[in-house]
Amino acid sequence: MLDKFQPLSFLIQNHIHDGDQIAMEGFTHLIPFEAGHEIIRQGKKELTLIRMTPDLIYDQLIGMGLVKKVVFSWGGNPGVGSLHRLREAVEKGIPTPLEIEEHSHAAMACAYQAGASGLPFGVLRGYTGTDLAKENPEYIKWVTCPFTGEKLAAIKAIRPDVGIIHAQQADKKGNIKIWGITGVQKEVVYASKKVLVTVEEVVDELDTQNQGIVIPHWLVTGVALAPNGAQPSYAMGYYKRDNSFYKQWDEISRSQANFEEWMNVHVLSKSVNQIP
């Protein structure tokens, strides 16, 4: 199974294509920053990015002009404020125009679950009292429950071309273990046509006795060793969240020029090419 393990640059080059729908999930925890940086380095473009909470990594991809659309349920710099590159792309088309498709957290989770279950849509009590359904008529419909007659919202299933997550461990077969806050990572893995995983370390055998989620190797397209691959977010048991960087990002990203200068130094000039 070692052929499943490849350098991150190889996985991105061979499994992500211009125009793909990409879901990079991690709910404050285990955000796949290094995978996102490799996408930037390779200049993949015309991407549709899907994520419950677009934060700094999507701000970076958007600021580099690689994104045509974002599907999301909340976008911002957690605890700090706006995502300036996302906001300027929406409001001014800088560096390129950005289409948005906005949902609630519950609806995004429902859509991922529908995709993971092989269903065309998910059903929930939601959107009532908001304009989200009116703004997204292609993706949100209303249905009547055949048992109670209740009016319910239906959201189109999310089936990404590629799902990307970061995890703490993989074993040598390619099984993946995540613990701590897991968000919708499991649902994204099951919903996606291809699954790429970056990990902190590769171990001989996963500890399946303690709390956590184990993703079986047959769902995983490729695994790349990427220590610290979630920084500046955190990986429980490995390192803490770099709160100071989230504050610094507010200033770094305020202008396109300053943003590009920072990206040239800290992202474009670096690469991760490790094979376990």
C-alpha positions as CSV (number, residue, x, y, z in Angstrom):
1,M,0.0,0.0,0.0
2,L,3.0,2.3,0.1
3,D,2.2,3.6,-3.4
4,K,-0.7,5.4,-1.7
5,F,1.9,7.5,0.1
6,Q,3.3,10.3,-2.2
7,P,4.8,13.7,-1.9
8,L,2.2,16.4,-1.4
9,S,3.3,18.1,-4.7
10,F,2.7,14.9,-6.6
11,L,-0.8,14.4,-5.1
12,I,-1.9,18.0,-5.9
13,Q,-0.4,17.8,-9.4
14,N,-2.1,14.5,-10.3
15,H,-5.4,14.7,-8.6
16,I,-6.5,18.4,-8.7
17,H,-7.3,20.0,-12.0
18,D,-8.3,23.5,-13.1
19,G,-12.1,24.0,-12.6
20,D,-12.4,21.3,-9.9
21,Q,-14.7,21.5,-6.9
22,I,-12.5,21.2,-3.8
23,A,-13.6,20.8,-0.2
24,M,-10.9,21.5,2.4
25,E,-12.4,21.0,5.8
26,G,-11.3,21.3,9.4
27,F,-13.4,23.1,12.0
28,T,-10.9,25.5,13.7
29,H,-8.8,22.3,14.1
30,L,-6.7,20.3,11.6
31,I,-7.2,22.9,8.7
32,P,-5.2,21.6,5.7
33,F,-3.1,24.7,5.2
34,E,-0.1,23.0,3.7
35,A,-2.2,21.3,1.1
36,G,-3.8,24.7,0.2
37,H,-0.4,26.2,-0.1
38,E,0.7,23.5,-2.5
39,I,-2.4,24.2,-4.6
40,I,-1.3,27.9,-4.7
41,R,2.3,27.0,-5.6
42,Q,1.0,24.9,-8.6
43,G,-1.4,27.7,-9.7
44,K,-4.5,25.5,-10.0
45,K,-7.2,27.9,-11.2
46,E,-11.0,28.4,-11.8
47,L,-11.6,26.4,-8.6
48,T,-14.9,26.1,-6.7
49,L,-14.0,26.0,-3.0
50,I,-16.4,24.4,-0.6
51,R,-16.0,24.8,3.2
52,M,-18.3,25.5,6.1
53,T,-16.0,28.2,7.5
54,P,-13.7,29.8,4.9
55,D,-10.9,31.4,6.8
56,L,-7.3,32.2,6.2
57,I,-6.4,29.4,3.7
58,Y,-9.4,30.3,1.4
59,D,-8.5,34.0,1.8
60,Q,-5.1,33.1,0.4
61,L,-6.4,31.0,-2.5
62,I,-8.9,33.8,-3.4
63,G,-6.2,36.5,-3.1
64,M,-4.0,34.6,-5.6
65,G,-6.8,34.7,-8.1
66,L,-7.4,30.9,-8.3
67,V,-11.0,30.8,-7.2
68,K,-14.2,31.5,-9.2
69,K,-16.7,30.5,-6.6
70,V,-17.0,29.8,-2.8
71,V,-19.7,27.6,-1.3
72,F,-19.8,28.3,2.4
73,S,-21.8,29.0,5.6
74,W,-19.7,31.6,7.3
75,G,-16.6,33.5,6.1
76,G,-14.2,35.5,8.3
77,N,-11.0,35.6,10.3
78,P,-12.1,33.8,13.5
79,G,-12.0,36.1,16.5
80,V,-10.6,39.0,14.4
81,G,-12.9,40.2,11.7
82,S,-13.2,40.1,7.9
83,L,-11.3,38.2,5.3
84,H,-10.1,41.1,3.3
85,R,-9.1,39.2,0.1
86,L,-12.5,37.4,0.0
87,R,-14.3,40.7,0.7
88,E,-12.5,42.6,-2.0
89,A,-13.0,39.9,-4.5
90,V,-16.8,39.9,-3.9
91,E,-17.2,43.7,-3.7
92,K,-14.6,44.9,-6.3
93,G,-13.6,41.8,-8.3
94,I,-9.9,42.1,-7.1
95,P,-7.9,40.2,-8.1
96,T,-10.7,38.3,-9.9
97,P,-14.6,38.3,-9.5
98,L,-15.9,35.8,-7.0
99,E,-19.2,34.1,-7.0
100,I,-20.7,33.1,-3.6
101,E,-23.2,30.4,-2.6
102,E,-24.2,30.9,1.0
103,H,-25.9,28.4,3.4
104,S,-26.2,27.8,7.1
105,H,-23.9,25.5,9.0
106,A,-26.7,23.0,9.5
107,A,-27.5,23.0,5.7
108,M,-23.8,22.5,4.7
109,A,-23.6,19.5,7.1
110,C,-26.8,18.2,5.7
111,A,-25.6,18.6,2.1
112,Y,-22.3,16.8,2.9
113,Q,-24.2,14.0,4.6
114,A,-26.4,13.6,1.6
115,G,-23.4,13.4,-0.6
116,A,-21.8,10.9,1.7
117,S,-25.0,8.8,1.6
118,G,-25.2,8.8,-2.2
119,L,-28.5,10.8,-2.1
120,P,-29.3,13.7,-4.4
121,F,-30.3,16.1,-1.6
122,G,-30.6,16.5,2.1
123,V,-33.7,17.7,4.0
124,L,-33.8,20.0,7.1
125,R,-35.9,22.5,8.9
126,G,-34.0,25.6,7.8
127,Y,-33.9,28.8,5.8
128,T,-37.2,29.9,7.1
129,G,-37.1,33.7,7.7
130,T,-34.0,34.2,5.6
131,D,-33.3,35.2,2.0
132,L,-30.8,32.4,1.5
133,A,-33.3,30.2,-0.4
134,K,-34.3,33.1,-2.7
135,E,-30.7,33.9,-3.4
136,N,-29.8,30.3,-4.2
137,P,-32.8,28.8,-6.0
138,E,-30.7,26.3,-8.0
139,Y,-29.4,24.7,-4.8
140,I,-32.3,25.2,-2.3
141,K,-35.8,23.9,-2.9
142,W,-38.9,23.3,-0.8
143,V,-40.5,19.9,-0.4
144,T,-43.6,18.6,1.4
145,C,-43.2,15.7,3.9
146,P,-45.3,12.8,2.6
147,F,-46.0,11.8,6.2
148,T,-46.9,15.0,8.0
149,G,-47.5,17.6,5.2
150,E,-44.8,19.8,6.7
151,K,-42.9,22.1,4.4
152,L,-39.2,21.4,4.6
153,A,-36.0,22.8,2.9
154,A,-34.1,20.5,0.5
155,I,-30.5,21.3,-0.2
156,K,-28.6,19.8,-3.1
157,A,-26.0,17.2,-2.1
158,I,-22.4,18.3,-2.0
159,R,-20.1,15.8,-4.0
160,P,-16.7,17.4,-4.3
161,D,-14.3,16.4,-7.0
162,V,-11.6,16.3,-4.3
163,G,-11.9,16.3,-0.6
164,I,-8.8,17.4,1.4
165,I,-8.3,16.9,5.1
166,H,-5.4,17.0,7.6
167,A,-5.1,14.3,10.3
168,Q,-2.9,13.4,13.1
169,Q,-1.9,9.9,12.0
170,A,-1.9,7.4,9.2
171,D,-0.8,3.8,9.4
172,K,1.3,2.1,6.7
173,K,-1.8,0.8,5.0
174,G,-3.2,4.3,4.6
175,N,-5.9,4.1,7.3
176,I,-6.3,7.6,8.9
177,K,-7.0,8.5,12.5
178,I,-8.4,11.9,13.7
179,W,-9.2,12.9,17.2
180,G,-10.3,16.2,18.8
181,I,-12.8,18.4,17.0
182,T,-13.6,16.6,13.8
183,G,-16.2,18.9,12.2
184,V,-17.4,17.4,8.9
185,Q,-14.2,15.7,7.9
186,K,-15.7,12.2,7.9
187,E,-18.6,13.3,5.8
188,V,-16.4,15.1,3.3
189,V,-14.3,11.9,2.9
190,Y,-17.4,9.8,2.1
191,A,-18.9,12.5,-0.1
192,S,-15.8,13.2,-2.3
193,K,-14.9,11.5,-5.5
194,K,-11.2,11.6,-4.5
195,V,-9.7,12.1,-1.1
196,L,-6.3,13.5,-0.3
197,V,-5.0,13.5,3.3
198,T,-2.0,15.2,4.9
199,V,-0.8,13.8,8.2
200,E,1.4,14.7,11.1
201,E,3.0,11.3,11.2
202,V,2.9,7.7,9.9
203,V,2.8,5.0,12.5
204,D,3.0,1.2,12.3
205,E,-0.4,0.7,13.8
206,L,-3.3,3.0,14.8
207,D,-4.5,2.9,18.3
208,T,-8.2,2.2,17.8
209,Q,-9.0,1.8,21.5
210,N,-9.0,5.4,22.4
211,Q,-11.5,8.1,21.2
212,G,-11.3,9.3,17.6
213,I,-12.4,8.6,14.0
214,V,-10.7,6.1,11.8
215,I,-11.1,6.5,8.1
216,P,-10.4,3.3,6.2
217,H,-7.7,3.2,3.6
218,W,-10.0,2.2,0.7
219,L,-11.6,5.6,0.9
220,V,-8.3,7.5,0.6
221,T,-6.8,8.3,-2.8
222,G,-3.4,9.5,-1.5
223,V,-1.6,10.4,1.7
224,A,1.2,12.9,2.2
225,L,3.4,13.3,5.2
226,A,3.2,17.0,6.2
227,P,4.3,17.7,9.8
228,N,2.8,21.0,11.0
229,G,0.6,20.9,7.9
230,A,-2.3,22.5,9.8
231,Q,-0.5,25.5,11.1
232,P,-1.5,28.2,12.0
233,S,-4.6,26.2,13.1
234,Y,-3.9,23.5,15.6
235,A,-3.5,19.7,15.7
236,M,-4.6,18.2,19.0
237,G,-1.7,16.4,20.6
238,Y,0.9,18.0,18.4
239,Y,0.7,21.8,18.5
240,K,-1.5,24.7,19.6
241,R,-3.3,27.3,17.5
242,D,-1.2,30.3,16.6
243,N,-3.6,33.0,17.7
244,S,-1.0,35.7,17.1
245,F,-0.9,34.9,13.3
246,Y,-4.6,35.2,12.9
247,K,-4.3,38.7,14.3
248,Q,-1.3,39.5,12.1
249,W,-3.3,38.3,9.0
250,D,-5.7,41.1,9.4
251,E,-2.9,43.6,8.6
252,I,-1.1,41.4,6.1
253,S,-4.2,40.9,3.9
254,R,-5.6,44.4,4.0
255,S,-4.1,45.3,0.6
256,Q,-3.5,43.1,-2.4
257,A,0.1,44.4,-2.7
258,N,1.1,43.6,0.9
259,F,-0.7,40.2,0.6
260,E,1.2,39.2,-2.6
261,E,4.5,40.3,-1.0
262,W,3.8,38.0,2.0
263,M,2.7,35.1,-0.2
264,N,5.8,35.3,-2.3
265,V,8.1,35.1,0.7
266,H,6.2,32.6,2.9
267,V,4.3,30.3,0.5
268,L,5.5,30.5,-3.1
269,S,9.2,30.1,-2.3
270,K,8.6,26.9,-0.2
271,S,7.5,23.3,-0.8
272,V,6.8,20.1,1.1
273,N,7.9,16.9,-0.7
274,Q,8.2,14.3,2.0
275,I,7.6,10.5,1.5
276,P,7.2,8.4,4.6
